[in-house]
Amino acid sequence: MPKRKAKKIADAADMVVDGFAVLRHELGYRIVNLNSGNVVVVSSKHEVLESSMDEIEEAMAIRNLTENIEFLAA
């Protein structure tokens, strides 16, 4: 992903953890890997709804969300 686009997404994010930008989404959360540009949309119960990530990348994204959800911007 181009650095300019990654910075724009990171600036708009509610939280950035380990290279993953977390944005609130009408279905739950949208998590963007700022390095690859891959995206996963998860429900508020952290279930995968849509994804362009492989299973390992999804697991990392969801783990980062779960372990840091208390820091999500209000």
ZIWOSUL-V625645 format. One record per run of one state. SS is the DSSP state (h for helix, s for strand, l for the rest). FROM is the first residue (numbers start at 0). TO is the last residue. If there is no record, write none. Layout:
BEGIN
ss	from	to
SS	FROM	TO
SS	FROM	TO
END
This chain:
BEGIN
ss	from	to
l	0	1
h	2	11
l	12	13
s	14	16
l	17	18
s	19	24
l	25	26
s	27	32
l	33	37
s	38	42
l	43	46
s	47	50
l	51	53
h	54	70
l	71	73
END
